[in-house]
Amino acid sequence: MKAKLIRDADGPNPEFDRKQKVSPTNQPHVVIPKGTIIEGEKAYRLCQGPNPVAEPEDEECKAAMVDYHQRRRAVHQQRAAERIAEKAESTKAETTRKGK
């Protein structure tokens, strides 16, 4: 799965040596330039959220994003249905109390 960075991003420095002190030449993070292709089973996660740092680069990543959006939509619909049911039940309870 591949995702392409749409802006510069902060990422792990593969040359970082944990045994040495952090210094200008030994930083735990580096800037990964815009346009870099990130490959891995969780690359689609970079494309998520309201302000993603990447866009899907291959069909596998696009399919993962479609699946993510479908699952997210289903969760939101379920929560909305639960809120509507709770509100209807509380309104019914208030009506019953007022009628007594």
C-alpha positions, 0 to 999 in steps of 0.5 A: 500500500502506498501514500504520497505526501502532499506536504512536508512531514515530520518522520523518524530518522533512520540514522538516529542513534539512541545510544548517543545524545541528541545533537544537530547531527543526531536528531530523532526526527527529520523532515520528509519532503512533499512528494515522498511515497510512503509504503507500508500496510498502514500508509492509508492512515496518513490520508485520514483525518480533517487535515491529511498529510498524504493522498492515496497513491495506489489502488490498495490505498484508495480501497482502504480509504473507501473502507475507512470512510464506509466504517466511519459513516456507519458509526456516525449513523448508528450514534445518530440513531441512538441519540434519536431513540434516547430523545424519543424515550425521554420525551415519552417519559416526560409526557407520561409524567405530565399526564399523571 
